[in-house]
Amino acid sequence: MTGSALSIERPGSRDDAPLRVAVVGAGGWGAQHARMITERVDTELVGIVGRTPDRTEARAAEYGTRAYTSIARMLETEHPDLVTVSLPNEEHFAPTLELLRAGVPLLVEKPLVFDLAEADQLLEAAGDIFFGINFNHRYAEPVQRARAAVQAGELGELVFATWRFGGEANRGPSPHANLIETQCHGFDTLEHLCGPIVSVAAQMTTMTYGAFSTVAIALEFASGAVGTMLGSYDSSYAYPDTQRVELNGTAGRAVIHDTVRALTLQSVGDETERVWRPGYFDDEARSFERTADRHLDAVLAALRAGSPPPIPASAGRRALELAHAVIRSHETGARVPTTPAAP
C-alpha cells in the first residue's frame, strides 16, 4: 500500500466496488480496525458491535457508522462482506463461533482463543469460510526484508534464532496471558522466518504478581537450527529494543529491531552492517499500527479473488498449540515435541 506522508490517495483501488465491513469490538485496538476500514476507498464501515451501548454509540459516531449491541442484529441489518473481530483476549470464542455459524467471512485478532478444544471447534465450524487471523508482525517491513534475505540464501543455513519481546503487563484471568496472547506473535514470526518448531523446553516465573509473567523457552526447528524465546510482562515498552529478533546463519546475520524500527544485515567476517530504516517520508513503514493496514491489503485482495486468507486462523491454532506445549514442558520439566501436522 502507499502510505507515506507524500501520498494523496487513500489506500485501496477506486476500481473496486467498496466491500461492506463491520467491526465487532469497541475497545482500543477495535479503534484501529475502524480507522483502517474508514481510511480506505475500497471499504465501507457499516457497523460497530460493542457490549456497552454508550461506548459503542460514541465509537460509531466517531467513524460515521451505526452502533449495535447484538451481532445477530448487525448481520441481519447490514449483510457485511467481511467482519473483523477485536475483543478482550479471553472473550473471543463465543462471538467468533456465532459469526462462523452465520457464514460470514472473518478476520480476527490474536490470540484465536486460550483453549485448544475451542480452537478446534472454531476451525470445524468454519469449514470453507474465509477465516483469517491478524498476525500483523509478518507485515512489518523489517520482517519481510529478513524473510527475503533468508529465502535468497544471504544468511546461509540458519543455525540459531532468538526472539525477545517484553513490556508492561496486560493482565488477564489466565496465568498464561503473556505466553498465549503476546508471545503468540513470537511463535508465528519465528516459524514464518525459520520453519517449523519441533520441540520446546521452558522455564517460567511468577515472582512479580502471581501469573507466569516472564517465560524463557528453548526451541528446536525441523531444519536442525535451535532458538530461544524470552517473553516478559515485567519489562517496559519504553526500553529500546524491547522487541528484538536475531537470525544467525552460516553466512550472515539479520537483526530486527522493535518490529518496525530497523533491520541490520551483516555477512560473516565483515564488520560492515547494512541497515534499513524507514525514510524521511516513509511514515507508514515506521508505524506498528500500519502493519495491520498492510495485512488488510492482502486480506481484501484474497477475499475479492476467492482465495484463502493470507494468514489463516489455523495459524492461531498452531501458536496456541506451541504455547500449550510450553506449559506442559514447564509443568513436567521435560522437553515436549511440537511437530506440526502435515499440510
C-alpha positions as CSV (number, residue, x, y, z in Angstrom):
1,M,0.0,0.0,0.0
2,T,1.1,3.6,-0.4
3,G,1.2,5.2,3.0
4,S,4.0,7.8,3.1
5,A,3.4,11.3,4.1
6,L,3.5,12.3,0.4
7,S,0.6,10.0,-0.5
8,I,-2.6,11.9,-1.5
9,E,-4.7,8.9,-2.5
10,R,-6.3,6.9,0.3
11,P,-5.4,3.1,0.3
12,G,-7.3,0.7,-1.9
13,S,-8.4,0.8,-5.5
14,R,-11.2,3.0,-6.8
15,D,-11.8,0.5,-9.5
16,D,-13.2,-2.0,-6.9
17,A,-16.7,-1.6,-5.5
18,P,-16.4,-1.0,-1.8
19,L,-16.7,-4.0,0.4
20,R,-19.1,-3.7,3.4
21,V,-17.1,-4.3,6.6
22,A,-18.3,-4.4,10.2
23,V,-16.2,-4.4,13.4
24,V,-17.0,-6.4,16.5
25,G,-15.3,-4.7,19.4
26,A,-15.3,-1.1,20.5
27,G,-12.1,-1.1,22.6
28,G,-8.6,0.2,21.9
29,W,-7.5,-2.0,19.1
30,G,-11.0,-2.1,17.7
31,A,-10.5,1.6,17.0
32,Q,-7.6,0.6,14.8
33,H,-9.9,-1.7,12.9
34,A,-12.4,1.1,12.4
35,R,-9.6,3.5,11.3
36,M,-8.2,1.0,8.8
37,I,-11.6,0.5,7.2
38,T,-12.7,4.1,7.0
39,E,-9.4,5.3,5.6
40,R,-9.7,3.1,2.5
41,V,-11.6,3.9,-0.7
42,D,-12.5,0.2,-1.3
43,T,-14.2,-0.5,2.0
44,E,-17.3,0.9,3.8
45,L,-17.6,0.6,7.6
46,V,-21.2,-0.4,8.0
47,G,-21.4,-1.0,11.7
48,I,-19.6,-1.4,15.1
49,V,-20.8,-4.0,17.6
50,G,-19.9,-3.5,21.3
51,R,-21.1,-4.6,24.7
52,T,-21.6,-1.2,26.2
53,P,-24.2,1.0,24.4
54,D,-22.8,4.4,25.3
55,R,-19.2,3.4,24.4
56,T,-20.3,1.7,21.2
57,E,-22.5,4.7,20.2
58,A,-19.6,7.1,20.7
59,R,-17.2,4.9,18.7
60,A,-19.7,4.5,15.8
61,A,-20.3,8.3,15.8
62,E,-16.6,8.9,15.7
63,Y,-16.3,6.9,12.5
64,G,-19.6,7.8,10.9
65,T,-21.3,4.5,11.1
66,R,-24.1,2.6,13.1
67,A,-23.8,1.1,16.5
68,Y,-25.1,-2.3,17.6
69,T,-25.0,-4.4,20.8
70,S,-26.1,-7.5,19.0
71,I,-24.1,-9.4,16.4
72,A,-27.2,-11.1,15.1
73,R,-29.0,-7.7,14.6
74,M,-26.0,-6.2,12.9
75,L,-25.7,-9.2,10.5
76,E,-29.5,-9.1,9.7
77,T,-29.4,-5.3,9.0
78,E,-26.1,-4.8,7.3
79,H,-25.2,-8.0,5.5
80,P,-21.4,-7.3,5.6
81,D,-19.0,-8.8,3.2
82,L,-16.4,-9.1,6.0
83,V,-16.4,-8.8,9.8
84,T,-13.3,-8.0,11.8
85,V,-13.2,-9.1,15.5
86,S,-11.2,-7.2,18.2
87,L,-12.3,-8.2,21.7
88,P,-10.7,-8.7,25.1
89,N,-8.2,-11.5,24.8
90,E,-10.1,-14.2,26.7
91,E,-13.5,-13.4,25.3
92,H,-13.0,-14.4,21.6
93,F,-14.7,-17.8,21.5
94,A,-18.5,-17.2,21.7
95,P,-18.7,-14.2,19.3
96,T,-16.3,-15.8,16.8
97,L,-18.4,-19.0,16.9
98,E,-21.6,-17.1,16.4
99,L,-20.2,-15.3,13.3
100,L,-18.8,-18.5,11.8
101,R,-22.2,-20.2,12.2
102,A,-23.7,-17.3,10.4
103,G,-21.3,-18.0,7.5
104,V,-19.7,-14.6,7.4
105,P,-16.0,-14.1,6.3
106,L,-13.8,-13.2,9.3
107,L,-10.6,-11.5,10.2
108,V,-10.0,-12.0,13.9
109,E,-7.4,-10.6,16.3
110,K,-4.9,-12.8,18.1
111,P,-5.0,-14.9,20.2
112,L,-7.5,-17.2,18.5
113,V,-8.6,-18.5,21.9
114,F,-6.9,-19.8,25.0
115,D,-8.3,-23.4,24.9
116,L,-7.3,-25.9,22.2
117,A,-10.7,-27.6,22.2
118,E,-12.3,-24.3,21.5
119,A,-9.8,-23.6,18.7
120,D,-10.7,-26.9,17.1
121,Q,-14.4,-26.2,17.4
122,L,-13.9,-22.8,15.7
123,L,-12.0,-24.3,12.8
124,E,-14.5,-27.1,12.4
125,A,-17.4,-24.6,12.4
126,A,-15.5,-22.5,9.8
127,G,-15.3,-25.2,7.2
128,D,-14.5,-23.4,3.9
129,I,-15.4,-19.9,5.3
130,F,-12.8,-17.2,4.8
131,F,-11.3,-17.1,8.3
132,G,-8.1,-15.2,8.9
133,I,-6.1,-14.1,12.0
134,N,-4.2,-10.8,12.3
135,F,-0.6,-11.9,12.9
136,N,0.4,-8.4,11.7
137,H,4.1,-8.7,12.7
138,R,4.6,-10.7,9.4
139,Y,3.8,-7.4,7.5
140,A,6.4,-5.3,9.2
141,E,9.0,-4.1,6.6
142,P,12.0,-5.5,8.6
143,V,10.3,-8.9,8.9
144,Q,9.5,-9.0,5.2
145,R,13.1,-8.0,4.3
146,A,14.6,-10.5,6.7
147,R,12.4,-13.3,5.3
148,A,13.5,-12.3,1.7
149,A,17.2,-12.4,2.9
150,V,16.7,-15.9,4.3
151,Q,14.9,-17.2,1.2
152,A,17.7,-15.7,-1.0
153,G,20.3,-17.5,0.9
154,E,22.0,-14.4,2.2
155,L,22.4,-15.8,5.7
156,G,23.4,-19.3,4.5
157,E,21.9,-22.1,6.6
158,L,20.2,-20.8,9.7
159,V,21.9,-22.1,12.9
160,F,20.1,-20.2,15.6
161,A,17.3,-17.7,16.1
162,T,16.2,-15.6,19.0
163,W,13.0,-13.7,19.9
164,R,12.9,-11.3,22.8
165,F,9.7,-9.3,23.5
166,G,8.8,-7.6,26.7
167,G,6.8,-4.7,28.1
168,E,4.3,-3.7,30.7
169,A,1.8,-6.3,31.9
170,N,-1.5,-6.8,30.1
171,R,-3.1,-8.8,32.9
172,G,-5.9,-11.2,32.4
173,P,-7.7,-14.1,34.1
174,S,-5.3,-16.7,32.7
175,P,-2.0,-17.2,34.4
176,H,-0.5,-17.7,30.9
177,A,-1.8,-14.4,29.4
178,N,1.8,-13.3,28.4
179,L,2.6,-16.6,26.8
180,I,-0.7,-17.1,24.9
181,E,-1.8,-13.6,23.9
182,T,1.5,-11.8,23.4
183,Q,4.2,-14.4,22.7
184,C,1.9,-16.0,20.0
185,H,3.5,-13.3,17.8
186,G,6.9,-14.9,18.5
187,F,5.8,-18.4,17.7
188,D,4.2,-17.3,14.4
189,T,7.1,-15.0,13.4
190,L,9.8,-17.5,14.1
191,E,8.0,-20.2,12.2
192,H,7.4,-17.7,9.4
193,L,11.1,-17.0,9.2
194,C,12.8,-20.2,10.3
195,G,10.3,-23.1,9.5
196,P,8.5,-25.5,11.9
197,I,9.4,-25.7,15.6
198,V,9.6,-29.4,16.5
199,S,10.2,-29.2,20.3
200,V,10.2,-26.8,23.2
201,A,11.6,-26.7,26.7
202,A,10.5,-24.0,29.1
203,Q,11.1,-22.1,32.3
204,M,8.6,-19.6,33.8
205,T,8.4,-17.3,36.8
206,T,5.6,-15.9,38.9
207,M,7.8,-13.7,41.0
208,T,6.0,-10.3,40.4
209,Y,2.3,-10.7,40.6
210,G,1.4,-14.4,40.6
211,A,0.9,-15.1,36.9
212,F,3.6,-16.5,34.7
213,S,4.7,-13.0,33.6
214,T,8.1,-14.0,32.2
215,V,8.9,-17.1,30.2
216,A,12.1,-18.4,28.7
217,I,11.8,-21.1,26.0
218,A,14.4,-23.2,24.2
219,L,13.4,-24.2,20.7
220,E,14.3,-26.9,18.1
221,F,13.5,-26.3,14.5
222,A,12.8,-29.0,11.9
223,S,15.9,-27.7,9.9
224,G,18.2,-28.6,12.8
225,A,18.6,-25.0,13.9
226,V,17.9,-24.1,17.5
227,G,16.4,-21.0,19.1
228,T,15.3,-19.1,22.2
229,M,12.3,-17.0,23.1
230,L,12.2,-14.6,26.1
231,G,8.8,-13.1,26.7
232,S,8.0,-10.8,29.6
233,Y,5.3,-8.7,31.2
234,D,8.0,-7.5,33.7
235,S,9.7,-5.1,31.3
236,S,8.8,-1.8,29.6
237,Y,7.9,-0.8,26.1
238,A,9.9,2.4,26.8
239,Y,13.1,0.5,26.5
240,P,15.0,0.5,23.2
241,D,14.9,-2.9,21.5
242,T,12.1,-4.1,23.8
243,Q,11.4,-6.4,20.8
244,R,14.4,-8.0,19.0
245,V,14.7,-10.9,16.6
246,E,18.0,-12.3,15.6
247,L,18.6,-14.8,12.8
248,N,22.1,-16.2,12.7
249,G,23.2,-18.3,9.8
250,T,26.4,-19.8,8.4
251,A,26.9,-16.9,6.0
252,G,25.4,-13.9,7.9
253,R,23.1,-12.4,10.5
254,A,19.8,-10.4,10.4
255,V,18.6,-8.4,13.4
256,I,15.1,-6.9,13.5
257,H,14.8,-4.0,16.0
258,D,11.4,-3.2,17.6
259,T,9.4,-4.8,14.8
260,V,9.3,-1.8,12.5
261,R,12.3,0.3,13.6
262,A,15.2,-1.2,11.7
263,L,16.8,-4.3,10.1
264,T,20.5,-4.9,10.1
265,L,22.2,-7.4,7.9
266,Q,25.8,-8.5,8.2
267,S,28.0,-11.1,6.5
268,V,30.3,-13.4,8.3
269,G,33.7,-11.8,8.8
270,D,32.5,-8.4,7.5
271,E,32.5,-5.6,10.1
272,T,30.2,-3.5,7.9
273,E,26.5,-3.6,8.6
274,R,23.8,-2.9,6.0
275,V,20.9,-1.1,7.7
276,W,17.3,-0.5,6.6
277,R,15.3,2.2,8.4
278,P,12.2,4.0,7.3
279,G,13.0,7.1,5.3
280,Y,12.0,10.6,6.0
281,F,8.7,10.5,4.2
282,D,8.0,6.8,4.9
283,D,5.8,7.2,8.0
284,E,3.7,4.2,7.2
285,A,6.7,1.8,7.5
286,R,7.7,3.1,10.9
287,S,4.3,2.6,12.5
288,F,3.4,-0.7,14.2
289,E,-0.3,0.0,13.6
290,R,0.2,0.3,9.9
291,T,1.5,-3.3,9.7
292,A,-2.2,-4.2,10.2
293,D,-3.1,-2.0,7.3
294,R,-0.7,-3.9,5.1
295,H,-2.2,-7.2,6.3
296,L,-5.7,-5.8,5.5
297,D,-4.5,-5.1,1.9
298,A,-3.7,-8.7,1.5
299,V,-6.9,-9.9,3.2
300,L,-9.1,-7.8,0.9
301,A,-7.2,-8.9,-2.2
302,A,-7.6,-12.6,-1.2
303,L,-11.3,-12.1,-0.3
304,R,-12.1,-10.5,-3.7
305,A,-10.2,-13.2,-5.5
306,G,-12.0,-16.0,-3.7
307,S,-8.6,-17.2,-2.3
308,P,-7.8,-18.4,1.2
309,P,-6.8,-15.7,3.7
310,P,-3.1,-14.8,3.7
311,I,-2.8,-15.9,7.4
312,P,-5.4,-18.5,8.1
313,A,-7.0,-18.9,11.5
314,S,-5.2,-22.3,11.7
315,A,-2.0,-20.3,12.3
316,G,-3.6,-19.0,15.5
317,R,-4.4,-22.6,16.5
318,R,-0.7,-23.5,15.8
319,A,0.6,-20.7,18.0
320,L,-1.8,-21.9,20.8
321,E,-0.6,-25.5,20.3
322,L,3.0,-24.3,20.8
323,A,2.0,-22.3,23.9
324,H,0.4,-25.4,25.4
325,A,3.5,-27.4,24.7
326,V,5.5,-24.8,26.6
327,I,3.1,-25.1,29.5
328,R,3.5,-28.9,29.6
329,S,7.2,-28.5,29.4
330,H,7.2,-26.2,32.4
331,E,4.9,-28.5,34.4
332,T,6.8,-31.7,33.6
333,G,10.4,-30.3,33.4
334,A,10.8,-32.2,30.1
335,R,11.3,-31.2,26.5
336,V,8.0,-31.5,24.6
337,P,7.7,-32.4,20.9
338,T,5.6,-30.0,18.7
339,T,5.8,-31.4,15.2
340,P,3.2,-29.7,13.1
341,A,0.6,-31.7,11.2
342,A,1.4,-32.5,7.6
343,P,-0.1,-29.8,5.2
